[in-house]
Each structure stands twice: as C-alpha cells, then as structure tokens.
Amino acid sequence: MSYLDDDELRKFALAADLLLKVADLDQSLFAELQKAVRTSTPQLLRMTATTEWMPSRGT
C-alpha cells in the first residue's frame, strides 16, 4: 500500500534526477542518502508533530 499519489512520486523521481544528474551526486551516495531518509522518516514525522526538532534558542 502506497501513501504517495502519482504526483508525489513524480516529484521524488524529479528530485532524484536533479541530485544524480544536475548536482552530479555519486550513485552510491544517493543510495546512502535515500536509505537514511527512508529509515528516519517515521522519527522525523514524530519529531515534527511534537516540535522536538526545533533548536533551542538559549532561553
């Protein structure tokens, strides 16, 4: 079951093309970045929902 619609999937494909072709990112580095994003997404979503990700302002 996919949570992304076709438009979102096209955006991800475009982002991948830009990173690999325009920014000349090495394929192995792209795979590592992709894996990191996929494995940290649930944690990032929780952090966003709870504002844990917000940096301290020193107060």
Secondary structure, DSSP 8 states (H G I E B T S, - for coil): --SS-HHHHHHHHHHHHIIIIIS---HHHHHHHHHHHHHHHHHHHHHHHHTTTS-----
